[in-house]
């Protein structure tokens, strides 16, 4: 890992955009981001690492958490990346001289960039929560892709038991399923809902705490000899879970059902969609 860490400070950058550039749309099914979430105070972050785009995040600059991260799944054995420093997004600061995402410097001044994003101190005394990544390194293969997930713009507060025992297990299940049966590109969108609960620091509301985490994948090029028990989970499927210490299950449902669930449990526009056409390829209707 030494060669990786040595290059982190200069290799990672995130591009903050109001409209996604073509090179960052490659992580989205049919080049189209989810619709119906733009009413919030948000920014698109095209997460770059080593001069390459790695994934896309829609970030809420008031609640200081990502609404979702969208990425392409990479086949892997699921190894974890270790000893990568947490990073922040300079372009979300009040003043910046770089578009490269940076590790938090020692003795950094909060006021330089805490207005629009989370900082490490926000999590220091939040003993009931830990940092959970929406785009997990387990779903990436190359070290560059894994390292790029360790930014607080890809992180939400998660109850440790739910994160470690429930959500991570589901990430593992999805990794094995897509490893085994997805032949082409698998597009994944993982997001959250909130209901007003906040982590506070120095008497200020700092980070929204997710009520639910949800995720959906789309893989139109899949193995049609899938066992019957898995067949109905392609070309797309979804799941969600309640972010608390009493939840013991993940609910797996079709993407259309997840849309209905999210419309009931969070504020989204009526045109809300995760994937174009719910990831039903046009040829499937023939």
Secondary structure as GFF3:
##gff-version 3
##sequence-region A 1 286
A	DSSP	alpha_helix	2	6	.	.	.	ID=ss1
A	DSSP	alpha_helix	8	11	.	.	.	ID=ss2
A	DSSP	beta_strand	12	17	.	.	.	ID=ss3
A	DSSP	three_ten_helix	22	27	.	.	.	ID=ss4
A	DSSP	three_ten_helix	29	31	.	.	.	ID=ss5
A	DSSP	beta_strand	42	49	.	.	.	ID=ss6
A	DSSP	beta_strand	52	60	.	.	.	ID=ss7
A	DSSP	beta_strand	65	72	.	.	.	ID=ss8
A	DSSP	beta_strand	87	88	.	.	.	ID=ss9
A	DSSP	three_ten_helix	90	92	.	.	.	ID=ss10
A	DSSP	beta_strand	102	103	.	.	.	ID=ss11
A	DSSP	three_ten_helix	110	112	.	.	.	ID=ss12
A	DSSP	alpha_helix	120	124	.	.	.	ID=ss13
A	DSSP	beta_strand	130	133	.	.	.	ID=ss14
A	DSSP	three_ten_helix	137	139	.	.	.	ID=ss15
A	DSSP	alpha_helix	143	147	.	.	.	ID=ss16
A	DSSP	three_ten_helix	152	154	.	.	.	ID=ss17
A	DSSP	beta_strand	155	158	.	.	.	ID=ss18
A	DSSP	alpha_helix	160	161	.	.	.	ID=ss19
A	DSSP	pi_helix	162	167	.	.	.	ID=ss20
A	DSSP	alpha_helix	168	181	.	.	.	ID=ss21
A	DSSP	beta_strand	187	201	.	.	.	ID=ss22
A	DSSP	beta_strand	204	218	.	.	.	ID=ss23
A	DSSP	alpha_helix	228	231	.	.	.	ID=ss24
A	DSSP	beta_strand	236	242	.	.	.	ID=ss25
A	DSSP	beta_strand	251	253	.	.	.	ID=ss26
A	DSSP	alpha_helix	255	265	.	.	.	ID=ss27
A	DSSP	three_ten_helix	276	279	.	.	.	ID=ss28
A	DSSP	three_ten_helix	282	285	.	.	.	ID=ss29
###
